[in-house]
Amino acid sequence: MKTISVKALFRKRKHSLLPLSALLCLGLAASGCGGGNNAAPAGSEAPVAAEQLHKLTIMLDWYPNAVHSFLYAAQQNGYFAEEGLEVVIQMPADSNDALKLVAAGKVDLALSYQPQVLMARGEQIPVKSVAAIVRHPLNHLMVPADSGISSPKALAGKNAGYSSIPLYEAMLKTMVKSDGGDPAAVNMIDVGFDLIPAISTGRVDGIIGGFINHEQLILEKEGHPVISLDPTDYGVPDYYELVLVASEQGLQNSEGYIEQFIQAARKGQQFASEHPQQALDLLMAHEDATAPLDKDIESKSLELLLPLMDAGDEPFGYQDPASWDEVQKWLIDNGLLTGEVKVQEAFINL
């Protein structure tokens, strides 16, 4: 399996959906690494002394960026401590790491993606989503603003770049077919993770795998404006782009602590919603030296993300069973889900 360094992650987004069966050798039966496997103690909302805090580790999906603002707000404003937790936020050395490590019990929680959770369970990897973080796709089909392409079917006879991931290839084919076009008429080119240069240099006429809160903003800033086409308008289910994941063993050992984590995360998200610039400042103070952040880009990203993270009348993190059913059906229809998966066991609302 090809790996990507943290520095490379700054330039290239990698959301691999490769088989995870090999991870079993890492010890899926291992208990959570956060220390202690007892049920969460009953307690007040008052801050707990440092020596009494229960340690939880969370692995990010990528380097720290705007989508993680709620975590840094919860950490820096003391919301985790109020819930009796010491939370350690880790950045992956490789963007494949997060789901692997939580599945193996090496971290307590991880940020991953709804389709990937289902595909992992199809390979008998016992991971479970415990909260929906970003409730809608960030990955859109992007075409140059001056291309004259107004819908997916207009890519017939043209080149479309995707980032090495079968899921994204299937998304584009669904979009073209739903739009009344012939997917076979589109020349699909695997551009790896060089999505931005592929479209900015005219190598391809459109890309899928780029995110509207990252690649689109960078392209616009560099003078290459694009139009983004939402996959949910063209037959792709409205999936959760980012979810919080635990292992089944971790939930068995530490469900109470995970509930407390989610309560603090909700406070962090409320703070980010009400004070976005302050939340962004907390994030910027934790940018990684190998992946420096552009404050202008991250500010626009957070503005775009906040409504996509809003669960409306439900609490932040709520997961709709219908969403999981629809995503599972689409994955099966597109040959991306192998093995029997009981969709109701893939997620839990805490």
N, C-alpha and C positions, 0 to 999 in steps of 0.2 A: 504494500500500500504506500503510495506516495505521501510524504509528509511535508508540511509547510511550516516554516519558522514563524515566530511571533512577528519579526520584522516584515516578513512576506505577507502576513495577514493584514498589515496596514495597507498594502497595495492590492491584495487579492482576497476576495471573499470566497471561502470554501465551505459549502454545506454538504458534505459527502453523505450519501445514503448507501454506503457500501455494506456488505454483510457483516454482522456483528458476532457471529457464532464463535469466532476465534477468541472472543473476549472471555469465554467461560473459563479459560485457563488462568485468568487473573483472580478467580475466586469469587464467583457470583454469590456464594453463600456467606461471604464475609459480612460482618455486621458493619453499620455505619461508622465512619472514622471520626465522628465528631466527639467521641469520648462519652462513655456511659450509655447503657441501653435500657435504663429504667423509664417508666412512664413520667411525663412531665409533672413536676410538683405543682400543687395548687398554690396560688399566691396572688398578691395584689398587683396593681399596675405600677406601684412605686418601684423606682430603680433598685436593682439587687446589687449587693456588694460584689466586687469583681471576682472574689474567690468562689462565689456561689453561682456565677454565670455558667450556663451549659454551652459548650462550644459546638457550633455547626459550621461546616464548610460548604461553600457554594462555588461551583465552577461556571464561569461565564461561557457563552457561546463564541465569543470573539473578544478583541481588546475592548477596554472600557469605552463606551460611547453613549450617546444621548438616551438610548433605550434602557440603559442601566441606571439612569438618574434616580429612580425610586429606591434602589438599593443603597446608594451612597447617601441619600437623604435619610433613610432609616438608620443607617449606621452612624452618621455624623450628628444627627439630631437626638440620638439616644433612644430611638424607638425599639431597637432590638434589645438594648439593656433593660428597658422598662418591661419587656416580656421575659426577662431572665436569661437572655441569650448573649453570647459573644459570637459574632458572625465573622468568619474569615472569607473574604472574597478573593478568589483565585482566577487568574487569566490562563487559558490553555496555551501550552506550547504548540499545539496543533489543533486546528478547529474540529477535528474528529474526536478530540479527547473527552469533551464534556459528558456525552451520553455513555461512552465507554467506562469512564471512571465511576460514575454513579452506579452503573449496572454491576460493576465489580466491587462495589462497596468501598471504594477508595476516597470518595467524597460523599457528603450527605445529600446534596441537592445539585442540580445542574439545569442550565437553560438549554433547551433544545427545541425541536419543531414537531408539530402535531403529526404530520405524515411519518416522520422518522420514528416516533414512538410506536405507531401501529406496525410499521415494517419490522422494527426490532422485536416486537411481541410475536410477529409472524415467524421469527427465527427462534422463538422460545427464550427470548431475553426478558427477564422479569422486571421491566421498568414501567412506571405509571406516572401519568401527568397529574399534578396536584393543583395546578392553577393555570389559567390562560392569561398570558401577559400582553401580547399583541394579538388582537382578536380578528384581524383581517390580513390578507396577503400584502406584503411589502414588495414582493417580487412581481414586477409587471413587465409586459412586453414593451420595449422602448424602440422608437424609430425617430430619425432626425426630424426636427420640426419642419424643415423645408422639403421633406421627401415626397409629399403628396400622398403618403400612405395613411389612410384614415381608419382602417380596420384590418384584422389579421389576414383575411382572404386576399388582400392586396399584395401580400408577400409571394404570391404565386409567381414562379420564375425568378425569384430573387433569393439572396443569401440571408439566412438567419443564423446568428451565432448563439450558442448556448455553452454553459460552463461545465461540461463533462458529466453532468448529472442526469441520469435517466428520468428523474421526476420532472425536471425542467423541459426536457424534450417532449415528454408526454403532455405537459401543460400546453406547450405551443401547438401541438397537433390537435388537442381538444379545442383550442381557441379557433384555429383555422377551420376545423370541421363544423363547429357550432356557428361560425360566421357564413357557412354555405360554400366554403372553399374546399380544395383538395389538399390535404396535408402532404401527399406525395409530390405535389408540384412545388413545394418549398425546399430549397437546397439548404439542408441543415448542416452547419459547420461547427464542429467542436473547437472552440477557441480557448479551451482551458479556462483560466481565470483572468485572461487579458480582455475582459469585456469592454473596458473604456477605450483602449487603443483600437480595438477591432471596429467599433462604430465611429470613433472620431476620425479615423483615417479613411473611412469608406470601404474597408475590407468587407464589411457586411452591411446589409440594409436595415437590420434590426437585431436586437439582442434580447434574450430572456435569461434571467439569473441575476440581473442587476436590481438593486433595491431603490425604491423611490425616495428613501430617506438617506441614501448614501451616493450610489453611482449617479443617479439623476442629478443630484445637487452638485456633485463634482463636475459633471459634464457641462451643466449650465454655467458654473463659475469659470470653467476653462474656455467658454465661448462655443460650446457645442450643444445648444438647447435641443431637448428631445420631447416628444409626446409620449406619454405613458398610457398604455391600454390595460385596464384592470382585467385580470383573468376571470374574475367572478361575473363579468358582463358577457363572457363567452364560454359558458359551460363548465368552468372549473369551480368546484365547491368553495364556499367562503371559509377557508380553513384558518386555524390559529397559526400565525407565523411563528410566534414564540410561546413556549410553554415552560413551566417549572416542573422538573421531573425528580422523582425519588425512585429508589428501588423498592420492590415489594418487601424485602427484608428490612430495609430502612424504615418503611412505614410501620411494620410490625413492631420494631424496636422503639421507634421514636415518633410515633404519630402525634403525640401531644406537643412535642417540641416543634414539629413541622407546622402544626396549627398556629403556634405562637409566632413562628417566623412569618407566616402569611398575614397574621394580624398586624405585625410591625410593618410588613411590606405595604399593606393597605394604607397605613399612616404615611409611609414614605411617598406613595403615589399621590395621596391627597395633597401633601406638601408640594410635590412637583407640579401638580395641576394648579394650585393656588399661587405658587411662587416659582414660576418656571426659571427665571433668571438666577434666583438664589440656588435652586437645585442644580442648575447648569454650572454655577461657580463651584459647588461641592464636587461635581463630577470632574471639572477641569483641574482641580487640585489633586486628582488621583490619576491623571493621564499617565500612561506608561511611556517611559523614555524611548522605547523602541517603536512606539506607535503614537506620535504626537497628534493632537487634535487641532482642527481648525475651528475656532470658536464660532465663527460665522456659520459654517456648515452645521455644527452641532446645535446651534440655536435654532436654525431652520428645521433641522431634523426633529428636535424635541417638539416644536410647534406642530409639525405634521403628525408626530407619533401620539400625542396626548389624546386626541379624539379617537384614535384607533385602539387605544388601550382602555377606553371607557366602557364599562359593562352596563351603563344605563341604570335601570332600577335595581340591578343585581350588584352585589359587592364586587370590588376589583378582584379578578381572578376566577370568577364564576365560569363554569364550563357547561355548555348546553349539550345534552345527550344527542340531540338531533344533528349537531355539527359532527360529532364523532361517527354517527351512522352514515352521513353523507360522504365524509372523507373516506371511510372504509370502502364504501361501495365504489367510489371513483377509482381508488387504488386497485381494487380487484378487477374492475372493468378494463383497466389499462395494464394489467399484468404486472403490477408493482408490489402486490401483496401475496406472499406465499404462506402456506400453512394456515391452520385454523386459528382465528382470532376472535375471542369473545369481547366485542367492543366495549361492553359495559365494565369489563375488568381493566381497560386501558387507562381509565381516569377515575378520579375521585374528587368531589367537592368537599373541602374541609372548612 
